[in-house]
Amino acid sequence: MKKLLSLFLIILITVAAAVILISALKKDSPIVIVKNNYSQKPLEIKLNKTNDTECAMLIKTQVNAAEVALKDGRTWFFDDPGCMVLWLKDKPFKDSAKLWIYTVDTHKWVDARKAKYLTTYHSAMHYGFAAVEKEQNQTVIDFDEMVLRMYRNETMANPKFRKKLLGK
């Protein structure tokens, strides 16, 4: 009887451990990179399941999100164009990568290098940059200027520079 009870407990513990292991493996882990995007097209971001590659925050909206796609099929995701710029800074493929940005005005993916950028937008990381496709009443800058300002910390995240941008 003792042997039967011991065998039953061992089986019960083994089944419980298997159930816990299987459920742990089934959980969706955050998405950081997607492979096999050989067409280098912008991919649909799985909101609240995809992490920004630079700051690791969950991407909660597609608006103003950015993507970096390489010919080898790898694609990375960002919640703010500033995060994309910082992450790309020292990458050997920064000039050859396809860069996408989701506009705040037309809600479309556009080539990030061809987009125009607002400088005082309330962006995810508070850098202030937001891509627009149509002419704005506000001042806009091109991609190269946005990159330069990120490198110089001339963003809305810098309190001293924010005052200058807002004219205060």
Beta strands, then each sheet from edge to edge (+ up, - down):
strand 1: 33-34
strand 2: 66-69
strand 3: 75-78
strand 4: 98-102
strand 5: 109-111
strand 6: 116-118
strand 7: 130-132
strand 8: 140-142
sheet 1: 1+ 3- 2+ 4- 5+
sheet 2: 7+ 6- 8+
end
